[in-house]
């Protein structure tokens, strides 16, 4: 038993001895490092990663390292404190004959980071930095030469390379605007310029504000017309922003949200209905075991995991690089050092041939925890890793579904590897531009049935452009109804103001290109022809009357003609009755004449009436006195008819030529018609400025004429009787102000329609397109005169907007396809609201039915009166007078006594002609009837030989029938 115990004790003693010997041996082959670790106060992840790296070195003697680290930490803005701490530690290490091998710099940015780099560069101490910054961003190291780059090395941390995915997404999705929000875990100071450099995307980069102010921050960004949001931060920061966005309804098709983080957890927010493109680090499977070992065995549990792994690998790889240089003899033994006090700005020690970068870039025996280091120049070196893109749908505060879209390999200008490139279209914001306009037909017409609430020429135009450029738009009419004018203080209104204040992207409508507008906004190429100013007036309507032919002569003349008619008829009756040579007083003398006419009063009235017609009056009186009266009446009628005909033609012609205003000059020279343009319109600006220019010209001429420095000859050359500069527009502008400028087009049209006539009332001065459309859709308005002050119409955009070039290209395409001409034809030639107006009388037209229709009424009235008279005659002679009928029997000639019977019958028989003839006597008329038909004769007309009454015996002599 004692021997066994002795044996055990001996074995333990031998083992302990061997361990001591091994330890002494290992201490002899270990490399001692004396690094200086510089960090800033807020970078706790780097501190924890360094501790784990030192623990890893300590617990793995196989690495052959002994690391004695000196630590310096300072505030990001405390330059002096950091420099003093560095110099103090550095000088103490020199005093202890342990100069620093390397400076391990974990400062992120700011003055403290610049201080560390200035210190390292001045004293030429090899440095490996994990600071933020791309090529050229480290100001203190911008001018280092090639040999210095071998030992002054910067490796970008993951938080500095991750934002580069934003550039890739913007280019891939053709995003035109972006807001990039970041929290304290990212440094974006140097990204303001470089992140989206040479990318045509309007963007802002802002730190995330506190939870109470984030809503206002998002709303202010929306006012800048930003709809694409990128959030760089922890999952907690991302949740805060998304919750604020949901509270103000910023999750719809108009917005696109991108959440980018270094954390490895899942996206969370209290959103009701949101879709977010979520980007987070993707662990490479071949490094997963290594990371798990470091996390479990060495407690590298600080977050973000990817950042902690970066700082761990940065420290460990730096230590191993220095060790390898020392072991390979590449580390210069005779390095010289100077103190901070000895440095004068020019005496930095030489470190030629010192290539730390080469050893740092070598593949190490220690596998990386997260990804290998890619070593290039400063600002281009980083740790390689992947990021996963996932579309996360959130419903009622919880993740509804998650769709993996692709992966992105960290780096500069690296593309995204999409699983389905077409799927990204479902997760981007629709390009929706805000369009400000002014309602003005036919360019912009309010239409409730239209998809956007508006229709018109410009709506069709913007739809065509939208189809080419693939965007959508929201359109609204500006409240003041103005395209934009500048007041005396330089302030703008209307559409121009909306564009200047970024409340609208596009100004659409019949907007004229003006020089002062081009100073504050941009215009595309013109989409419409040159349009000038012209005059709108009430269409002169020629008064029509069915009895207009009666208005040629005044009423007094017609009464005199009527009086002359009755007086002449009466005189003719008197002369015929009392003249011994008249027919009725001398029947025997004229019994053999073929024409026998007794001029009683009725015949005289008929003769005078028919004498005025081309038919003539018929047989003239037999007596000379009556013929003189007839001749006088004929002469009177000829003169009256000739005068009436000539005056009728002249009257109709004069009524058609009533056009008092045919040009702007005519308008300016008269005073009965008031005129004015719309208040605040481009036309108003034109007249106001023309008047001001005339006033300035007058002042210039007056100053020249009254200049005392002029010689007599020079003054004589300026002496004129007439004012050398026209004051036409000055007078017109004054007249416009007195007339009052209408505030809207409807007011102007109402005033024009209220005009009494085309020579008295109101005339509107406006754009020719507006006036031409009013003329097209109204039959009581007309455009007068030629266009003047012609300007093109174009689409307005914000100054410096990339939309200008895009729209120019689209408009030129439409022009080449003749689409603009088709739009003109649609809204002008084939406009559904165009009215077919009755053609006004002009000099080439004949007399219209409206002016001559009365003569047809006269005919119908005459026919009506004749019909009434015929009925009256029939009734009078049939029912009011008794008839006498006698019977004649015997030969066709002879004397038959008159019977006293009330209705005697008479028969006439002939030997060879058995035809019966009946003679009915109705006072002074008779008729003959036969069996075949009835033929009526008046005794005023000849039927063979007259049946003449015998006054003595009251017998009728039948001479011949």
Buried (B, 14 or more C-beta within 10 A) or exposed (E): EEEEEEEEEEEEEEEEEEEEEEEEEEEEEBBEBBBBBBBBEEBEBBBBBBBBBBBBBEEEBEBBBBBEBBBBBBBBEBBEBBBBBBBEBBBEBBEEEBBBBBBBBBBBBBBBBBBBBBBBBBBBBBBBBBBBBBBEBBEBBEEBEEBBBBBBBBBBBBBBBBBBBBBBBBBBBEBBBBBBBBBEBBBBEBBEEBBBEEEEBBBBBEBBBEEEEBBEBBEBBBEEBBBBBBBBBBBEBBBBBBBBBBBEEBBEEBBBBBBBBBBBEEBBBBBEEBBBBBBBBBBBEEBEEBBEBBBEEBEBEBBBBBBBBBBBBBBBBBBBBBBBBBEEEBBEEEBEBBEBEEBEEEEBEEBEEBBBBBBBBEEBEBBBBBBBBBBEEBBBBBBBBBBBBBBBBBEEEEBEEEBBBBBBBBBBEBEBEBEEEEBBEEBBBBBBBBBBBBBBBBBBBEEEEEEBBBBBBBBBBBEBBBEBBEBEBEBBBBEBBBBBBBEEEEEBBBBBBBBBEBBBBBBBBBBBBBEEBEEBBBBBBBBBEBBBBBBBBBBBEBEBEBEBBEEBBEEEEEEEBEEBBEEBBBBBBBBBBEBEBBBBBBEEEBEEEEEBBBBEBEBBBBBBEEBBEEEEBEBBBBBEBBBEBBEBBBEBBEEBEEEBEEEBEEBBEEBBEEEBBEBBEBBBEEEEBBBBBBBBBBBBBBBBEBBEEBBEBBEEBEEEEEEEEBEEEEBEEBEEEEEEBEBBBBBBBEBBEEBEBBEEBEBBBEBBBEBEEBBEBBBBBBBBBBBBBBBBBBBBBBBBBEBBBEBBBBBBBBEEBBBBEBBBBBBEEBBEEEBBEBBBEBBBEEBEEBEEBEEBBEEEEEBBEBBBBBEEEBEEEEEEEEEEEEEEEEEEEEEEEEEBBBBBEBEBEEEBEBBEEEEBBBEBBEEEEEEBBBBBBBEEBBBBBEEEEEEEEEEEEEBEEEBEBEEEEEBBBBEEB
